[in-house]
């Protein structure tokens, strides 16, 4: 049997003892206890030794626990502060009310009716109170004290190393222990002196222990990849609040106030309302009769109150349209990667919150061909070999298009929507040049790139999945720098 020098030394030290603890063996071998335990496990793998590991748990009171051990748990002190009943308003003024009332109700010591707290008469000492007086034994009720931070747990680990019959027989026969070396000097190599040395043996075909370095979440990496691609393409990143007025989220995009997407079952509405910007009158007129354009608008009525209602943004177009309102002069070339919120039932392909990539380009002379070029360049750099476009319809763009990418295992997959903002959107804001716009599903790109079929996996803290997902370096992006 081919043993290392350290294994041989440990085996021979154990020979006359048969069994010993690491501290004694460490003194005999002049080695750290941790090293002795490591050598012992190697002998155990060879069937020459047995390593017994014993863990003893100790429980001690924390500072807060010592206080309650002396004066009683908060619920006990609170219970003893009144006789049979007490108004809730008066009891809540007690300094321990915040902790004690909930604990008393959980233990069934009190009932609360019509603002009156009454004792139930069942308030005998519980397991937790007994454990609080003597936590060292780990009595029943100790778990509750641990959760409340009144007791802390420590572990004492001890080892016992023993030889197996095979190990005892091998030690009895005796083992030659020669000095060995794992490094060679230049002189030893040149002179050939290495031939006389006992070289340490290495198992070169054995895989090393797997290392888990710090790693960015795969979904976050892909979002950053998209961001860098758009920055390389000359875009500016913009930001905005999660809470938007319905005016910027819907009305400014020429979405009628009776549109189904604005219903409570699709949008998260907040109680708050905000003041409308000065441009709201032009947007209102556009909805009612088309304003100063050739459009006829939507007709009907338009409510300022409805437009001023706050919502959680349902799309990040609310950010780009506000950016255009603040920057009406070309050129404008901006994007946003933002989380949006919708009332969706959770399933493998839908979540109530997800990321959306929004982009706009406004300049003199830009047209539909430029829009297709921007989208194709972006998807090509993201690694999709095939990109095509299908006609589409969206309320605030005309013409509209749906980009698709080719995935060998799935075929052509639709990726979002794009188009040129309609006159009904740009005219009220004083925009005089064409605006190319698109909204792309970030999570859909991520699912295709990562080979997922369940959208929920992107948001779970599955450490094994994070470790096993390959890291894609920026230089591997087609078209990247």
C-alpha positions in Angstrom: 0.0 0.0 0.0 1.5 3.3 -1.1 1.2 5.7 1.9 2.4 9.3 2.2 5.1 10.1 4.8 2.5 11.8 7.0 0.2 8.8 6.8 3.1 6.4 7.7 4.1 8.6 10.7 0.5 8.7 12.0 0.1 4.9 11.6 3.3 4.2 13.5 2.3 6.6 16.3 -1.1 4.9 16.7 0.5 1.4 16.6 1.3 1.2 20.3 -1.7 3.3 21.4 -4.4 1.7 19.3 -6.6 4.8 19.8 -5.9 8.4 20.7 -7.2 12.0 20.4 -5.7 14.5 17.9 -4.1 16.6 20.6 -2.0 13.7 21.9 -1.0 12.6 18.4 -0.2 16.2 17.5 2.4 16.3 20.2 3.9 13.0 19.1 4.2 14.1 15.5 5.0 17.8 16.2 2.1 18.7 13.8 -1.0 20.9 14.2 -4.2 19.0 15.3 -6.0 20.0 12.1 -3.2 18.3 10.1 -3.5 15.1 12.2 -7.2 15.0 11.6 -6.6 15.4 7.8 -4.0 12.5 7.8 -6.5 10.4 9.9 -9.2 10.8 7.3 -6.8 9.7 4.6 -6.0 6.6 6.6 -9.7 6.0 7.0 -10.2 6.2 3.2 -7.7 3.4 2.9 -9.4 1.3 5.6 -6.6 1.6 8.1 -8.2 3.9 10.7 -11.5 5.0 12.0 -12.2 8.7 12.8 -15.0 9.2 15.3 -16.4 12.7 15.3 -18.5 13.8 18.3 -20.4 17.0 18.6 -21.7 18.3 21.9 -24.1 21.3 21.9 -23.9 23.9 24.7 -26.6 26.5 25.4 -26.0 29.7 27.3 -28.1 32.7 28.0 -27.6 36.0 26.0 -27.6 39.3 27.9 -31.4 39.7 27.2 -31.9 36.1 28.3 -30.2 36.6 31.6 -32.4 39.6 32.3 -35.6 37.6 31.6 -34.2 34.7 33.6 -34.1 37.0 36.6 -37.3 39.0 36.1 -39.4 36.6 34.0 -40.3 36.5 30.3 -42.0 39.6 28.9 -45.3 37.9 28.6 -45.1 36.7 32.2 -44.3 40.2 33.5 -47.1 41.7 31.4 -49.6 39.1 32.6 -48.7 39.8 36.2 -49.1 43.6 35.6 -53.0 43.4 35.8 -55.5 41.3 37.8 -58.3 39.8 35.7 -58.8 42.2 32.8 -57.5 45.4 31.4 -58.4 47.7 28.5 -56.2 47.1 25.5 -55.4 50.8 25.2 -54.0 50.8 28.7 -52.1 47.6 28.3 -50.3 48.8 25.2 -48.7 51.6 27.2 -46.7 49.0 29.2 -43.0 48.9 28.0 -43.2 45.2 27.3 -46.5 45.3 25.4 -45.0 45.1 22.0 -43.4 41.7 22.8 -45.7 40.4 25.5 -49.2 40.7 24.0 -48.5 38.5 21.0 -46.8 35.9 23.2 -49.7 35.8 25.7 -52.2 35.3 22.8 -50.0 32.6 21.3 -49.8 30.7 24.6 -53.5 31.1 25.2 -53.1 33.1 28.4 -55.5 35.9 27.3 -58.5 36.7 25.1 -59.2 40.0 23.5 -62.8 41.1 23.0 -64.1 44.6 22.2 -60.9 46.2 23.2 -60.8 44.4 26.6 -58.0 41.9 27.5 -59.0 39.1 29.9 -57.0 36.3 31.5 -58.0 32.8 30.6 -56.8 31.2 33.8 -54.4 28.9 32.0 -51.0 30.5 32.5 -48.8 27.8 34.1 -45.0 27.8 33.6 -44.2 26.5 30.2 -41.2 24.5 28.8 -39.6 27.7 27.6 -39.6 29.2 31.1 -38.1 26.0 32.6 -35.4 26.0 29.9 -34.7 29.7 30.6 -33.7 28.8 34.2 -31.4 26.0 33.1 -30.5 26.2 29.4 -27.4 24.1 29.6 -29.3 20.8 29.4 -31.0 21.7 26.1 -34.4 21.0 27.6 -37.7 21.0 25.7 -38.5 24.6 24.9 -35.0 25.6 24.1 -35.8 26.0 20.4 -38.3 28.8 21.1 -35.7 30.6 23.2 -33.2 30.3 20.4 -35.6 31.8 17.9 -36.2 34.7 20.3 -32.5 35.4 20.7 -32.6 34.6 24.5 -30.2 31.6 24.2 -27.2 31.1 22.0 -25.9 27.7 20.8 -22.3 26.6 20.5 -20.9 23.3 19.4 -17.9 21.5 20.8 -16.4 19.1 18.3 -14.0 16.3 19.4 -12.3 13.5 17.5 -11.1 10.0 18.4 -8.7 8.2 16.0 -8.4 4.4 16.2 -6.7 1.8 14.0 -8.7 -0.9 12.3 -7.4 -4.5 12.5 -5.8 -4.0 9.1 -4.1 -0.8 10.3 -2.9 -2.5 13.5 -1.4 -5.4 11.6 0.4 -3.1 9.2 1.8 -1.0 12.1 3.0 -4.2 13.8 4.9 -5.3 10.7 6.7 -2.0 10.7 6.9 0.7 7.9 10.1 2.3 6.6 9.9 6.0 7.0 12.3 7.9 4.8 12.6 11.6 4.4 10.9 12.8 1.2 10.9 16.0 -0.8 8.3 17.7 -3.0 10.6 20.4 -4.5 13.9 20.3 -6.3 16.6 22.9 -6.5 18.4 23.9 -9.8 21.6 22.2 -8.5 19.9 19.0 -7.7 18.5 18.8 -11.2 21.8 19.7 -13.0 23.9 17.4 -10.8 21.5 14.4 -10.9 21.3 14.5 -7.2 17.5 14.1 -7.5 18.0 10.5 -8.3 19.1 9.7 -4.7 16.1 11.5 -3.2 12.8 10.0 -2.1 10.4 12.1 -4.2 6.9 12.7 -2.9 4.3 10.9 -5.1 1.6 13.0 -6.7 -1.7 11.6 -8.1 -1.8 13.8 -11.2 -5.0 12.3 -12.6 -7.1 13.1 -9.5 -9.4 16.1 -9.9 -8.8 18.9 -7.4 -11.5 20.0 -5.0 -14.1 22.2 -6.7 -13.7 25.9 -5.9 -16.7 28.2 -5.8 -15.5 31.8 -6.3 -17.8 34.8 -6.0 -20.1 34.9 -9.1 -22.6 37.4 -10.5 -26.1 36.0 -10.9 -26.5 34.8 -14.6 -29.6 37.0 -15.1 -27.8 40.1 -13.8 -24.9 39.3 -16.1 -27.2 39.2 -19.1 -28.8 42.5 -18.2 -25.3 44.0 -17.9 -24.4 42.5 -21.3 -27.4 44.2 -22.9 -26.5 47.5 -21.2 -22.9 47.4 -22.5 -24.1 46.5 -26.1 -26.4 49.5 -26.2 -23.8 51.8 -24.7 -21.4 50.6 -27.4 -24.0 51.4 -30.0 -24.0 55.0 -28.8 -27.1 55.0 -26.6 -27.5 56.9 -23.3 -29.0 55.1 -20.3 -32.0 56.8 -18.6 -33.7 56.1 -15.3 -37.0 56.9 -13.6 -39.3 56.2 -10.7 -41.2 53.0 -10.2 -44.3 55.0 -9.4 -45.6 57.0 -12.4 -48.8 59.0 -13.0 -51.4 57.4 -15.3 -50.8 60.4 -17.5 -47.2 59.4 -18.4 -48.0 55.7 -18.2 -51.1 55.8 -20.5 -52.4 59.1 -21.6 -49.2 60.6 -23.1 -49.0 57.4 -25.1 -52.4 58.0 -26.6 -54.0 55.1 -24.8 -57.7 55.8 -24.2 -58.9 56.1 -20.7 -61.4 53.3 -21.2 -58.7 50.9 -22.5 -58.9 47.4 -20.9 -55.2 47.6 -20.0 -56.0 50.4 -17.6 -58.5 48.3 -15.6 -57.8 47.4 -11.9 -57.3 43.8 -12.8 -54.3 44.7 -15.0 -52.6 47.6 -13.3 -51.4 48.3 -9.7 -53.1 51.6 -8.7 -52.0 53.7 -5.7 -54.2 56.0 -3.6 -51.9 59.0 -4.2 -52.5 61.5 -7.0 -50.1 64.0 -8.5 -50.4 67.3 -10.3 -50.4 67.1 -14.1 -47.7 68.7 -16.2 -48.6 71.8 -18.3 -48.6 69.7 -21.4 -51.6 67.8 -20.2 -54.0 70.1 -22.0 -52.6 69.3 -25.4 -52.7 65.6 -24.6 -56.3 65.9 -23.5 -57.3 67.7 -26.7 -55.5 65.0 -28.7 -57.7 62.4 -26.9 -60.9 64.3 -27.3 -60.7 65.5 -30.9 -57.2 65.1 -32.3 -55.9 68.5 -31.2 -54.3 70.5 -34.1 -53.5 67.4 -36.2 -55.6 65.6 -38.8 -56.4 62.9 -36.2 -59.9 62.6 -34.8 -58.7 61.4 -31.4 -60.8 59.0 -29.4 -63.7 61.2 -28.6 -65.8 60.7 -25.5 -64.6 62.1 -22.2 -61.2 62.7 -20.6 -60.8 62.8 -16.8 -58.0 64.8 -15.2 -58.5 62.8 -12.0 -58.0 59.6 -13.8 -54.8 60.9 -15.5 -53.4 62.1 -12.2 -53.8 58.7 -10.4 -50.5 57.1 -9.5 -49.7 53.6 -10.7 -46.7 51.2 -10.6 -45.3 51.6 -14.1 -46.7 48.8 -16.4 -44.0 49.5 -19.0 -40.8 51.5 -19.2 -42.1 53.5 -22.1 -43.3 55.9 -19.4 -39.7 56.7 -18.9 -38.7 57.2 -22.5 -41.8 59.4 -23.3 -40.9 61.7 -20.3 -37.3 61.8 -21.5 -38.6 63.0 -24.9 -40.8 65.6 -23.3 -37.7 67.0 -21.4 -35.5 66.7 -24.5 -37.6 67.7 -27.5 -34.7 68.6 -29.8 -32.7 66.0 -31.8 -30.6 64.0 -31.6 -32.0 61.7 -28.8 -30.7 58.2 -28.5 -31.7 56.6 -25.2 -32.5 53.3 -23.5 -33.8 52.0 -20.2 -33.6 48.5 -18.6 -36.2 48.7 -15.9 -38.5 46.5 -13.8 -42.2 46.9 -14.6 -45.3 45.7 -12.7 -48.6 44.1 -13.8 -51.4 42.1 -12.2 -50.4 38.8 -13.6 -51.1 35.3 -12.3 -47.8 33.6 -11.5 -47.0 30.7 -13.8 -43.9 29.4 -15.8 -44.2 32.2 -18.3 -45.8 35.1 -16.4 -44.8 37.1 -13.3 -46.3 40.3 -11.7 -42.9 42.0 -12.1 -40.3 41.6 -14.7 -37.6 43.6 -16.6 -38.2 45.5 -19.9 -35.7 47.0 -22.3 -37.0 50.2 -23.8 -35.2 52.2 -26.5 -35.9 55.4 -28.5 -34.1 57.2 -31.3 -35.2 60.7 -32.5 -33.3 62.5 -35.2 -33.8 64.2 -38.6 -34.5 61.7 -41.4 -34.6 58.5 -39.3 -37.1 56.0 -40.8 -38.4 52.5 -40.5 -35.3 50.9 -42.1 -33.2 52.5 -39.4 -35.4 50.9 -36.7 -35.0 47.5 -38.2 -31.2 48.1 -38.4 -30.9 49.0 -34.8 -32.9 45.9 -33.7 -31.0 43.5 -35.9 -27.6 44.9 -34.7 -28.7 44.5 -31.1 -29.9 40.9 -31.4 -26.9 39.9 -33.5 -24.6 41.2 -30.8 -26.6 39.2 -28.3 -25.6 36.0 -30.1 -28.7 35.3 -32.2 -27.7 34.3 -35.7 -31.1 34.7 -37.4 -33.3 37.9 -37.0 -36.5 38.6 -38.9 -39.5 41.0 -38.6 -43.2 40.5 -38.8 -45.9 43.3 -39.1 -47.5 44.1 -35.8 -50.0 46.4 -34.1 -49.4 48.6 -31.1 -51.6 51.5 -29.9 -49.0 54.2 -30.0 -46.7 53.2 -33.0 -47.4 53.1 -36.7 -46.0 51.3 -38.6 -45.4 48.6 -36.0 -43.2 45.5 -36.1 -42.5 42.4 -34.0 -38.8 41.2 -34.1 -38.2 37.5 -34.1 -35.0 35.5 -33.5 -34.2 32.0 -34.6 -33.4 29.4 -31.9 -32.5 25.9 -33.3 -34.5 24.0 -30.7 -37.6 26.2 -30.9 -37.6 27.9 -34.4 -38.6 31.5 -34.7 -39.4 33.2 -31.4 -41.2 36.6 -31.0 -39.1 39.0 -28.8 -41.1 42.2 -28.3 -42.6 45.1 -30.2 -41.3 48.2 -32.0 -42.4 50.9 -34.3 -42.5 54.7 -35.0 -44.4 56.8 -32.5 -47.7 58.0 -34.0 -48.4 61.7 -34.5 -50.9 61.6 -31.7 -48.0 60.8 -29.3 -45.4 63.2 -30.6 -47.5 66.3 -31.5 -48.7 67.2 -28.0 -45.1 67.1 -26.7 -43.9 69.4 -29.5 -41.7 66.7 -31.1 -41.2 67.6 -34.8 -39.0 64.6 -35.9 -39.6 60.9 -36.2 -39.2 58.8 -33.0 -38.1 55.2 -33.4 -39.2 53.1 -30.3 -39.1 49.6 -29.1 -39.9 47.5 -26.0 -38.2 44.2 -25.6 -38.7 41.4 -23.1 -35.4 41.1 -21.1 -36.5 37.9 -19.4 -37.4 36.2 -22.7 -33.9 36.8 -24.0 -32.5 35.5 -20.7 -34.6 32.3 -20.9 -33.4 31.6 -24.4 -29.8 32.3 -23.7 -29.8 30.2 -20.5 -32.0 27.4 -21.8 -34.8 27.8 -19.2 -38.5 27.0 -19.6 -39.7 28.5 -16.3 -39.4 32.3 -15.9 -39.5 31.9 -12.1 -36.0 30.3 -12.1 -34.5 33.7 -13.1 -35.5 35.2 -9.7 -34.7 32.3 -7.4 -31.6 32.2 -5.2 -30.6 28.7 -6.3 -26.9 28.7 -5.5 -26.3 25.4 -7.3 -27.8 26.9 -10.5 -25.7 30.0 -10.2 -22.6 27.9 -9.7 -23.3 25.6 -12.6 -24.3 28.3 -15.2 -21.3 29.1 -17.4 -20.0 32.7 -17.3 -20.2 34.4 -20.7 -17.3 36.9 -21.1 -17.9 40.2 -22.9 -15.4 39.3 -25.6 -17.5 36.3 -26.5 -20.4 38.5 -27.6 -20.7 38.6 -31.4 -19.9 42.1 -32.5 -18.5 43.1 -29.1 -15.2 44.8 -28.5 
